[in-house]
Amino acid sequence: MEKYDLAVVGAGPAGSMAAYRAAKLGLKVLILEEHGQAGSPPHCAGKLSVKAFQEFSLPSQCILNEVRGALFHSPGNLEIEVSKSNPESYIIDRELFDRRLAEEAVNAGAEAVFKCKVKQVDFRPSGGLTVKGSSLEVKVPVLIIAEGGTRKLSRSLGFQRLPVLKGIQAEMEDVSLEREDFVEVFFGWKFSPGFFGWLIPTGEGKARIGLCLREDMAEMSPRAYLEKMLREYPPLKGKVAKARMERVYGGLIPVEGPVKRMWHPKGVMVVGDAAGHAKSTTGGGVLFGLKAGWLAGEAASRLAETGRVEEALRGYQQACLKAFGGELSFTKRARRFLNRLSDGDLDQFFRFLSAHRSLLEVAERRGDTAYQSKVWKPMLKASARLVLEKPSTLKFAGKMLWKILQSMV
Ligand SMILES: Cc1cc2nc3c(=O)[nH]c(=O)nc-3n(C[C@H](O)[C@H](O)[C@H](O)COP(=O)(O)OP(=O)(O)OC[C@H]3O[C@@H](n4cnc5c(N)ncnc54)[C@H](O)[C@@H]3O)c2cc1C
């Protein structure tokens, strides 16, 4: 049997990046992917910050559209526009993106076996692990689990449980769109409890329309909520009146991560959604998944060099926390704050922001979809200035501040 230095479960962005980095550093890497190819079936809206393309060498042929802002809709049909002077995100073909990343890993020297679902991992008494897949079994000194939101394998090894978002999305054609360089965000507890809905234009009158919901806050299936949103959401129903639904798919996003420990002392690292690396505010997980994959690949290489398992894997966790731990912690609190707002609070919030453009201008200047915590301090300062200039705003600002403080605990 072939000998490998590292096995990676899952050929999503996190797994392929981990395999790529480790192979580049000289390890013999095996990727095990349960589906016939990377990226299929899809489970993503494909909105990826321009920063991801600046930080990594990513396949630009996957870019379908560029967006430079968002239109936010409140439950009571109020609208706020936040726009940037330059494109801030790309809308990508996620299936092609994942395929290209997996190819890059293979070009770097990794081997990939598709249609191989990993069902069990055993720790060997003599050290290392036995990875049992549906079509093969392999013994390796270290394993990276990049299995995405299902988290079955990582949970079976004792990694922490996390709350989960259920997402669903329809690809639609002939959508009546006034502008294709803006995404739209739909708030309202009746339509997407614990989260929001979206419309993401992919060009030529096509759009991805979907929503997520917190499974512990929902009363119906994601499909039922999606149909309700398409039928009843005021700013959306007109846009889709003549649209055709091409396909519908969904997925799970673990939130409120990361897991407390992203590694197991017997030689396992969890990366990407398997480790709770998606932002709790937006569910976006590709960028931090790529970062975690890169860092896990490096840790596997360090382990191969030194043989010191705990030191290498602990180093992986520390590097992740340094790179994006603050962002995950900020987005967790921001999501808790948002989930404390009723539909009435949200309408009031929209009215307040519309009446005080100075706050929206801060969001436009300082907001960053990839690193959302950057906007927090400038926003707080601008709010304090506003209260000093206009004492009548104190009551609403105080109410919001109280909810923010409650979200901190
Ligand atoms: C509806 C929806 C919309 C989203 N929109 C966005 C967005 O716009 N932008 C963004 O950044 N993020 C978005 N996300 C989140 C994003 O999709 C994930 O954060 C990202 O895919 C995580 O990458 P990953 O590599 O960790 O996992 P995944 O991409 O889920 O990849 C995991 C891989 O592991 C394989 N696998 C699983 N179990 C096994 C097993 N036992 N054996 C072998 N293979 C296995 C799977 O087949 C899959 O290929 C969205 C998610 C959903 C559900």
The ligand as a Gaussian input file, in Angstrom:
#p B3LYP/6-31G(d) Opt

LIG

0 1
 C      -26.737000      28.406000       1.072000
 C      -25.311000      28.776000       1.389000
 C      -24.765000      29.944000       0.871000
 C      -23.441000      30.296000       1.170000
 N      -22.920000      31.427000       0.620000
 C      -21.626000      31.757000       0.858000
 C      -21.036000      32.894000       0.237000
 O      -21.669000      33.603000      -0.550000
 N      -19.735000      33.187000       0.515000
 C      -18.993000      32.414000       1.370000
 O      -17.818000      32.737000       1.615000
 N      -19.528000      31.331000       1.962000
 C      -20.816000      30.970000       1.717000
 N      -21.348000      29.853000       2.296000
 C      -20.507000      29.054000       3.192000
 C      -19.501000      28.260000       2.377000
 O      -20.174000      27.478000       1.426000
 C      -18.677000      27.382000       3.307000
 O      -18.190000      28.168000       4.367000
 C      -17.509000      26.748000       2.567000
 O      -17.951000      25.922000       1.535000
 C      -16.669000      25.943000       3.550000
 O      -15.656000      25.289000       2.857000
 P      -15.115000      23.883000       3.394000
 O      -14.015000      23.494000       2.481000
 O      -14.871000      23.960000       4.844000
 O      -16.348000      22.878000       3.235000
 P      -17.164000      22.448000       1.946000
 O      -17.069000      23.447000       0.881000
 O      -18.517000      22.082000       2.439000
 O      -16.434000      21.143000       1.448000
 C      -16.489000      19.944000       2.184000
 C      -16.176000      18.799000       1.250000
 O      -16.023000      17.606000       2.020000
 C      -16.701000      16.538000       1.384000
 N      -17.031000      15.561000       2.430000
 C      -17.873000      15.729000       3.478000
 N      -17.872000      14.641000       4.262000
 C      -17.016000      13.756000       3.695000
 C      -16.594000      12.440000       4.040000
 N      -17.045000      11.822000       5.137000
 N      -15.711000      11.813000       3.237000
 C      -15.233000      12.422000       2.119000
 N      -15.603000      13.673000       1.742000
 C      -16.473000      14.332000       2.526000
 C      -17.904000      17.208000       0.734000
 O      -18.415000      16.431000      -0.318000
 C      -17.296000      18.535000       0.252000
 O      -16.755000      18.414000      -1.031000
 C      -22.665000      29.468000       2.019000
 C      -23.210000      28.297000       2.535000
 C      -24.516000      27.949000       2.226000
 C      -25.085000      26.680000       2.797000

